[in-house]
Amino acid sequence: MVYFGLHYSKMEFWEGICFVHFLPLSFLLGPTLFYYVKHTVSERKEFQLTDYLHLIPAVFVAIATLPFTTLPLETKTKMAHEIVNITEDYNLPFNWVTFEQLLYGRSIHVIIYAIVSIVYFFWNKKHLLAKYGMIPTNHRIIQRWFFTLITLQVVIAGTSLGHMITLYFEPFDILGFKSTELFSESHFFRICGGGFFVQNFFLFLFPNILYGNISYSLDFDSTSTLQKLKSSIARPVKIHETGGDFAQQLADYLQDHPYIKKDFTLSQMSFDLKIPERTLSAYFNIDLNKTFGEWKNDLRIEYVVQLINTGHAERYTIEALATNAGFLSRSKFIDAFKVRIGQTPSAYIKSKKA
């Protein structure tokens, strides 16, 4: 929107609105990228007090640009139009920093956070392996999605930085190509403007991310990646009453163990199967004589029991088993296990070794 308003709209009003006002928001791109990576892969999902420190640069820029942003709109509009279309003199009365420094800074800021996000991703992987002895089975898909997103941000920020360096310094060569060609104004607008536009469509190349969740799971079969991708996409089915057809449909649905996801709910199940919640609720309460929560925990315990019986759980802690099965805490897992099996997970594991 900013690129369009400043360079393509040819309307003074939008030039005045888009000039400088959105600059502080550009310093949120890096932190939000890092928050996204951290929230997705980390065990600690809650927002920490220290996370607010990442907002300091954006707040600093908002304060630094106040001498311009607080001017009357008519004045700002005239200044913006003259600078963008005539003088290209970006010397504005900012506090502490120059406009040029902020333009350099926003690109460097994004690149730094892109690097930090990658480092955190691999650090977290190492941490999970050390603690649980495993990582999510969809780790590779998650990694490809993050790296695609991060690479796109680096390309956009790098192009912007190259364009700024080309404008304010002597032209230079990169692999035989002149910087004035690589970072020309037309290329800059196409890559930056187009990059922000198309990045949302890249998500459709990762249906497991778009339609699924990130959870700890172990597979009992050798289902191919392509089959997993296809199975993650919700398919329209006819709504019908519970019966033989529904039982088969439910059995097919449960083959991918959706119930081990921490946020697996009746609403999610209704969405996946394209069956109204009231129909599913009636099935659990009337046909099975149990609540959805009880049914879900039964399946989770059966899943853990199968892990134990097949020897897959030998190298995992009780906490890792609880997380793998979708329980929110170790204590809730132990309580549910005792209710259904009659003994604690530790005792059951020992009995299988005897």
Secondary structure, DSSP 8 states (H G I E B T S, - for coil): -HHIIIIIS--HHHHHHHSSTTHHHHTTHHHHHHHHHHHHH-S--S--GGGGGGGHHHHHHHHHTHHHHTS-HHHHHHHHHHIIIII-------SSS-HHHHHHHHHHHHHHHHHHHHHHHHHHHHHHHHHHS---TTHHHHHHHHHHHHHHHHHHHHHHHHHHHHHHS---EETTEEHHHHT-HHHHHHHHHHHHHHHHHHGGG-HHHHH--------SS---HHHHHHHTS--------SSHHHHHHHHHHHTT-GGGSTT--HHHHHHHHT--HHHHHHIIIIIS-S-HHHHHHHHHHHHHHHHHHTTTTTT--HHHHHHHTT-SSHHHHHHHHHHHHSS-HHHHHHHHH-
